Every structure is written in structure tokens, then in C-alpha cells.
Amino acid sequence: MACFSMMSKALAGCRIGSRVLILPTVLLTALWTSTAQAQLDRVYPTTGSTITGEITDVRRDGVVVKVGSQTQNVRLDEIRKINFEGDPPELTRGRDLAVDGQYQSALEELRQVDLGAIRRDYINADALFFRALSEAQLALAGQGSKEEAVKVLRAFAQKHPQSMHFYKAAELLGDLAVATGNYEAAGRFYSSLGSSTIPLLKVRAVYLAAVASLRQGNDAEAISGLDKVIGANLESAEAARLKTLARAQRAIAQAREGKGQEALQAVDAMVAELNPSDAEVAARIYNARGAAHVALGDDEAALLDYLHTHLLFSSVADAHAEALTQLVQLWPKVGKPERAAEARQELQSRYPGWGG
């Protein structure tokens, strides 16, 4: 005889022959839940509504989400963050803090995650990555060991080579290599972004390589790469931001090649459209204007530009270190050598080994 259950009742009966089997509602609820409810992972896109469903695959270039009976491919450049069902609370908090750039607080949370208790590989990869990310960013800001950060990033990449965080890990390894003057290694790390199927990442690989060339003093080579970025056929908010960064870096190269007025005109146009809430873009632009004023021999104007970065955008570690380096040279030229000593002390304290 057929057996029927009513979830709203405290007990349910099921007749088997002449006997009635009584099942507790809690058991029926568990049985119902196990078959009727899917995994609830949440993908937070860069634009649009949250995607809720079961992540069935994670790849370097994105994830596959099962929403109901449909599957949806979400590209890496469309994802802001993902919360997985089963995330330890320390990971949820640490991830959010890292995404917001609060790396020290993030690391404190992430160090409390019990990796051995995690059963989903995707969650384990996220916990390892955001810890590695936080350690790397702190190291780049002079608040941690670069060697330890490299070690943690390499361990993550080796354990999770197909993770959606793989390219960011490679980029951070490149940044750490640049920070220690190992430009050959930086080039190898940055080039891995070019293997992505995502056009924005391919262009970002060119940008990062060009900036590394600029740091080495290879201005013509840097300009060549930056021009490719600026001329890339990409239309998105992130692509527009990358092109703005490329224009700022190009202006620095122009200024160093003696084209100070041309560089200043380009940078002034960017200052007019500056969004001060984007600290990285703002710092790059003011440093570029400082370089242009230095090329034109206007030390007072250059000093004010670098002070903008120093006082307002010091969260961008390498840009801040560059601004301090320039202030060490500029303060004596305006008759304030004691301020140069202060800038030198802060540079050596916050960014030991900075090579400019």
C-alpha cells in the first residue's frame, strides 16, 4: 500500500501490510532535505545579482554553477568573491576582510581556520589562497617577510594548480620578485597570465611586464608594452581602469625620456577625471605628475605631487615608496633638508631594501 507523509504533522504513519510504522517528523525532514535541497554556494559578481547554487567545477578561468536544473559558467573577471556552503566562520570573515584590503585583520582570522576539518577542496583552496594573499600584500607593504610570502604562495599554487586564484597567485609572485629585484623571475610569473582565455588577463600580463621594464629603467620597452595596453580592444570598467594605469606609467617613461611637457599634459587630463576613492589609480597619477614636474625642473610642484601620494594614498605600497624616494631628493632643493631626513627614515623603516 502506498505510504504518504505530511511534513506539518508531528508524526507520520505508513502502513506496511497490517502494521503501521511511525516515523518522527525530524527524520522525515532530514530525508526530505537530503534529496530536495541542493548545495547553496554564493557567487558575488562584479555587477548584477548574487548567483546562488552549487559550484560543480572550479577552473583557472572561472567556475561552473548549477542553478536548479541549469548550469552557468561564470568567468573569473566577472567574480568579486565566492562564499561556499560549509565555509568556516573564520574563513568567511577573513575573506571579506582581504577583499576589502584589510590584510592584517584578515590574516588574524585566517590563521584560526582548521584546514584539517575542511571537507570540500574548494573551501580548502580558498582558505590557503586568502592567507597567502594577505601575507603577500603585507610583505609588499614592508610588514612581513617576502621570503615567507613566496613560500606560502608557491605551496598554494602547487596544491591547487587549477584554482580560480592561480593567476592572482602568479601575479603576486611576480610583484614579490620585482620588489626583490628579480626581474627575470617576475617576467616568468607575469607571463603565465597570458595563458588565460580571458582577454583582460592577457592584457594585464602585458601591463605588468611593461611596469617591470619601467622599474628596470627600460623606458622605450615599457612604452611599447603600455601602448599595447592602451590600444587594446576591450570595453569594461576594469579595462578602462587598466588603461588609465597604463597612461600614468607611460607618462613616467615619457618624462624620463625628456618629454616632460607632453607627459604633464597627459597626466593633467587624468587628474581632472580622478576618482580619489581608487587609491592605486590616484597614487599612480600623482607620481606620474611628479615625474613630469621633475623633468621640467619644477621642484616645488613635483614635491606637492609626491606629497599627495605620501599623505593621501600611502596604502599603495610601491607607489608610496617611490614617493618617499623622490621626497628625499626634493626636500633639500626647497631648503628643507630635515624633511628629507624624515622621509628617508620612513622609507628605510617601512620599505627596507626598496630599490626604486
C-alpha positions as CSV (number, residue, x, y, z in Angstrom):
1,M,0.0,0.0,0.0
2,A,1.3,3.5,-0.8
3,C,2.8,5.5,2.0
4,F,2.1,9.2,2.4
5,S,3.7,11.8,4.8
6,M,2.6,15.2,5.9
7,M,5.6,17.4,7.0
8,S,3.3,19.7,9.0
9,K,2.3,16.9,11.4
10,A,4.4,15.7,14.4
11,L,4.1,12.1,13.4
12,A,3.6,10.3,10.1
13,G,2.1,6.9,9.5
14,C,3.0,4.4,6.9
15,R,1.1,1.1,6.6
16,I,3.1,-2.0,5.6
17,G,0.8,-5.0,5.5
18,S,-1.2,-4.9,8.7
19,R,1.5,-2.8,10.6
20,V,1.8,0.9,10.9
21,L,5.3,2.4,11.0
22,I,5.5,5.7,12.8
23,L,8.3,8.0,11.7
24,P,9.3,11.1,13.6
25,T,8.9,14.4,11.7
26,V,12.6,15.2,12.3
27,L,13.6,12.1,10.4
28,L,11.2,12.8,7.5
29,T,12.6,16.4,7.4
30,A,16.1,15.1,7.1
31,L,15.2,12.7,4.4
32,W,13.3,15.4,2.5
33,T,16.2,17.9,2.9
34,S,18.8,15.4,1.7
35,T,17.0,14.8,-1.6
36,A,15.2,18.1,-2.2
37,Q,17.9,20.7,-1.3
38,A,20.9,21.5,-3.3
39,Q,24.2,22.9,-2.2
40,L,24.0,26.7,-1.6
41,D,27.2,28.3,-2.7
42,R,27.0,32.1,-3.5
43,V,28.9,33.8,-6.3
44,Y,29.1,37.6,-5.9
45,P,29.7,39.1,-9.3
46,T,31.4,42.4,-10.1
47,T,28.0,43.6,-11.4
48,G,24.5,42.3,-11.1
49,S,22.8,40.0,-8.6
50,T,24.3,37.2,-6.5
51,I,24.2,33.8,-8.1
52,T,23.1,31.0,-5.7
53,G,23.5,27.4,-6.5
54,E,26.0,24.5,-6.4
55,I,29.5,25.1,-7.7
56,T,30.3,21.9,-9.6
57,D,33.6,22.9,-11.1
58,V,36.4,25.4,-10.4
59,R,38.8,26.3,-13.1
60,R,41.6,28.9,-13.6
61,D,39.3,31.0,-15.8
62,G,36.1,30.7,-13.7
63,V,33.5,28.5,-12.1
64,V,30.5,26.4,-13.1
65,V,27.4,26.9,-11.0
66,K,24.4,24.6,-11.1
67,V,21.3,26.7,-10.5
68,G,18.2,24.5,-10.4
69,S,18.4,22.3,-13.5
70,Q,20.6,24.8,-15.4
71,T,24.4,25.3,-15.3
72,Q,26.0,28.6,-15.6
73,N,29.6,29.4,-16.5
74,V,30.9,32.5,-14.6
75,R,34.2,34.0,-15.8
76,L,36.9,34.9,-13.4
77,D,36.9,38.6,-14.4
78,E,33.2,38.6,-13.5
79,I,33.6,37.4,-10.0
80,R,34.2,39.6,-6.9
81,K,34.1,36.8,-4.4
82,I,32.5,33.4,-3.6
83,N,31.1,32.1,-0.3
84,F,30.9,28.4,-0.2
85,E,28.4,26.4,1.8
86,G,30.3,24.9,4.7
87,D,32.8,27.8,5.0
88,P,34.2,28.0,8.5
89,P,33.2,31.4,10.0
90,E,36.8,32.4,10.3
91,L,37.2,32.0,6.6
92,T,34.1,34.0,5.8
93,R,35.3,36.9,7.9
94,G,38.9,36.6,6.7
95,R,37.9,36.5,3.0
96,D,35.7,39.6,3.4
97,L,38.5,41.5,5.2
98,A,41.0,40.5,2.5
99,V,38.7,41.6,-0.3
100,D,38.4,44.9,1.4
101,G,42.2,45.3,1.7
102,Q,42.3,44.8,5.5
103,Y,45.1,42.2,5.3
104,Q,46.4,42.2,8.9
105,S,42.9,41.6,10.3
106,A,42.2,39.1,7.5
107,L,45.3,37.2,8.4
108,E,44.4,37.0,12.1
109,E,41.1,35.4,11.1
110,L,42.5,33.1,8.5
111,R,45.2,31.7,10.9
112,Q,42.4,30.4,13.0
113,V,40.9,28.2,10.2
114,D,41.3,24.5,10.9
115,L,42.3,23.2,7.5
116,G,42.1,19.6,8.6
117,A,38.4,19.9,9.4
118,I,37.5,21.2,5.9
119,R,36.0,18.5,3.6
120,R,35.5,20.5,0.4
121,D,38.6,21.0,-1.7
122,Y,37.2,24.3,-3.0
123,I,37.0,25.7,0.6
124,N,40.5,24.4,1.4
125,A,41.9,26.2,-1.7
126,D,40.1,29.5,-0.7
127,A,41.5,29.3,2.9
128,L,45.0,28.8,1.7
129,F,44.8,31.4,-1.0
130,F,43.4,34.3,1.1
131,R,46.0,33.6,3.7
132,A,48.7,33.6,1.0
133,L,47.2,36.8,-0.5
134,S,47.2,38.6,2.9
135,E,50.8,37.6,3.7
136,A,52.0,38.7,0.3
137,Q,50.3,42.1,0.5
138,L,51.6,42.7,4.0
139,A,55.1,41.7,2.8
140,L,54.9,44.1,-0.2
141,A,53.9,46.9,2.3
142,G,57.0,46.2,4.4
143,Q,55.1,44.5,7.1
144,G,56.2,40.9,6.7
145,S,58.7,38.5,5.2
146,K,58.8,38.4,1.4
147,E,60.5,35.0,1.6
148,E,57.7,33.6,3.7
149,A,55.1,35.1,1.5
150,V,56.7,33.4,-1.6
151,K,56.8,30.1,0.2
152,V,53.1,30.2,1.1
153,L,52.1,31.3,-2.4
154,R,54.1,28.5,-4.0
155,A,52.6,26.0,-1.7
156,F,49.1,27.1,-2.7
157,A,49.9,27.0,-6.4
158,Q,51.4,23.6,-6.2
159,K,48.5,22.1,-4.2
160,H,45.8,23.9,-6.3
161,P,47.1,24.4,-9.8
162,Q,43.7,24.7,-11.3
163,S,42.2,27.1,-8.8
164,M,40.5,30.2,-9.9
165,H,43.0,32.1,-7.7
166,F,46.0,30.7,-9.7
167,Y,46.6,33.8,-11.8
168,K,46.4,36.2,-8.9
169,A,48.9,34.0,-7.0
170,A,51.2,34.2,-10.1
171,E,50.8,38.0,-10.2
172,L,51.7,38.3,-6.5
173,L,54.7,36.1,-7.0
174,G,55.7,38.5,-9.8
175,D,55.2,41.5,-7.6
176,L,57.3,40.0,-4.9
177,A,60.0,39.2,-7.4
178,V,60.0,42.8,-8.6
179,A,60.2,44.0,-5.0
180,T,63.4,42.0,-4.5
181,G,64.9,43.0,-7.9
182,N,64.5,39.6,-9.5
183,Y,63.0,40.8,-12.8
184,E,63.7,37.7,-14.7
185,A,61.5,35.6,-12.3
186,A,58.9,38.4,-12.4
187,G,58.6,38.1,-16.1
188,R,58.0,34.4,-15.9
189,F,55.3,34.8,-13.3
190,Y,53.6,37.6,-15.2
191,S,53.7,35.7,-18.5
192,S,51.5,33.0,-17.0
193,L,48.6,35.4,-17.0
194,G,48.9,35.5,-20.8
195,S,47.9,31.8,-21.0
196,S,44.4,32.6,-19.8
197,T,41.5,32.6,-22.1
198,I,40.2,35.8,-20.6
199,P,41.2,38.8,-22.8
200,L,41.6,41.2,-19.8
201,L,44.1,38.9,-18.1
202,K,46.1,38.7,-21.3
203,V,46.3,42.5,-21.5
204,R,47.1,42.7,-17.8
205,A,50.1,40.4,-18.4
206,V,51.4,42.9,-20.9
207,Y,50.8,45.8,-18.5
208,L,52.7,44.1,-15.6
209,A,55.6,43.2,-17.8
210,A,55.8,46.8,-19.0
211,V,55.8,48.2,-15.5
212,A,58.6,45.8,-14.6
213,S,60.5,47.2,-17.6
214,L,59.9,50.7,-16.3
215,R,61.2,49.7,-12.9
216,Q,64.4,48.5,-14.5
217,G,64.8,51.8,-16.4
218,N,63.9,50.3,-19.8
219,D,61.7,53.2,-20.8
220,A,61.4,52.5,-24.5
221,E,60.5,48.9,-23.9
222,A,57.9,50.0,-21.2
223,I,56.3,52.5,-23.6
224,S,56.0,49.8,-26.3
225,G,54.1,47.5,-23.9
226,L,52.0,50.2,-22.4
227,D,50.9,51.4,-25.8
228,K,49.5,47.9,-26.5
229,V,47.5,48.1,-23.3
230,I,46.1,51.5,-24.1
231,G,45.2,50.4,-27.6
232,A,43.6,47.1,-26.5
233,N,40.1,46.5,-27.9
234,L,38.4,45.9,-24.6
235,E,35.4,47.6,-23.1
236,S,34.6,47.2,-19.5
237,A,35.1,49.2,-16.3
238,E,38.2,47.2,-15.3
239,A,39.7,47.5,-18.8
240,A,39.2,51.3,-18.6
241,R,40.9,51.3,-15.2
242,L,43.8,49.3,-16.6
243,K,44.2,51.7,-19.5
244,T,44.3,54.6,-17.1
245,L,47.0,52.9,-15.1
246,A,48.9,52.3,-18.3
247,R,48.7,56.0,-19.3
248,A,50.0,57.1,-15.9
249,Q,53.0,54.7,-16.2
250,R,53.6,55.8,-19.8
251,A,53.8,59.4,-18.7
252,I,56.6,58.5,-16.2
253,A,58.5,56.9,-19.1
254,Q,58.0,60.0,-21.3
255,A,59.1,62.3,-18.5
256,R,62.3,60.3,-18.1
257,E,62.9,60.4,-21.8
258,G,62.9,64.3,-21.6
259,K,59.3,64.8,-22.8
260,G,58.1,66.5,-19.6
261,Q,55.6,68.8,-21.1
262,E,54.0,66.1,-23.1
263,A,53.8,63.9,-20.0
264,L,52.3,66.7,-17.9
265,Q,49.5,67.4,-20.4
266,A,48.6,63.7,-20.4
267,V,48.6,63.5,-16.6
268,D,46.7,66.7,-16.1
269,A,43.9,65.3,-18.2
270,M,43.8,62.2,-15.9
271,V,43.8,64.4,-12.7
272,A,40.7,66.2,-14.0
273,E,38.8,62.9,-14.0
274,L,40.5,61.4,-10.9
275,N,38.4,59.2,-8.6
276,P,40.1,59.7,-5.2
277,S,38.4,56.6,-3.8
278,D,40.6,54.4,-6.1
279,A,43.9,54.8,-4.2
280,E,46.0,52.9,-6.6
281,V,45.0,54.9,-9.7
282,A,45.3,58.2,-7.7
283,A,48.8,57.3,-6.4
284,R,50.0,56.3,-9.9
285,I,48.7,59.5,-11.4
286,Y,50.2,61.9,-8.8
287,N,53.5,60.1,-9.0
288,A,53.4,60.5,-12.8
289,R,52.7,64.2,-12.5
290,G,55.6,64.4,-10.0
291,A,57.9,62.8,-12.6
292,A,56.7,65.2,-15.2
293,H,57.4,68.3,-13.0
294,V,60.8,66.9,-12.1
295,A,61.6,66.6,-15.9
296,L,60.5,70.2,-16.3
297,G,62.7,71.4,-13.4
298,D,59.7,72.5,-11.2
299,D,60.8,71.0,-7.9
300,E,58.1,72.7,-5.8
301,A,55.3,71.4,-8.0
302,A,56.9,67.9,-8.0
303,L,57.2,67.9,-4.3
304,L,53.5,68.7,-3.9
305,D,52.6,65.9,-6.3
306,Y,54.6,63.3,-4.3
307,L,53.2,64.7,-1.1
308,H,49.7,63.8,-2.4
309,T,50.7,60.2,-2.6
310,H,52.6,60.2,0.7
311,L,49.8,61.8,2.7
312,L,46.7,60.5,1.0
313,F,47.5,57.3,-0.8
314,S,50.2,55.6,1.3
315,S,48.2,52.3,1.2
316,V,49.6,51.7,-2.2
317,A,53.0,50.3,-1.0
318,D,55.2,50.6,-4.1
319,A,53.8,54.0,-5.1
320,H,54.3,55.3,-1.6
321,A,57.9,54.0,-1.5
322,E,58.6,55.7,-4.8
323,A,57.0,59.0,-3.5
324,L,59.2,58.8,-0.4
325,T,62.3,58.2,-2.5
326,Q,61.5,61.3,-4.6
327,L,60.8,63.4,-1.4
328,V,64.2,62.5,-0.1
329,Q,65.7,64.2,-3.1
330,L,63.3,67.1,-3.4
331,W,63.1,68.4,0.1
332,P,66.8,69.7,0.1
333,K,66.1,71.5,-3.2
334,V,63.4,73.6,-1.5
335,G,65.6,74.3,1.6
336,K,64.2,71.7,4.0
337,P,66.9,69.0,4.5
338,E,65.4,68.0,7.8
339,R,62.2,66.9,6.0
340,A,64.4,64.8,3.7
341,A,65.8,63.0,6.7
342,E,62.3,62.3,7.9
343,A,61.3,60.9,4.6
344,R,64.5,58.7,4.4
345,Q,63.9,57.3,7.8
346,E,60.3,56.4,7.0
347,L,61.4,54.8,3.7
348,Q,64.0,52.7,5.4
349,S,61.7,51.7,8.2
350,R,58.6,50.8,6.1
351,Y,60.3,49.6,2.9
352,P,63.7,48.1,3.7
353,G,65.6,47.2,0.6
354,W,63.4,49.3,-1.7
355,G,65.3,49.8,-4.9
356,G,63.1,52.4,-6.6
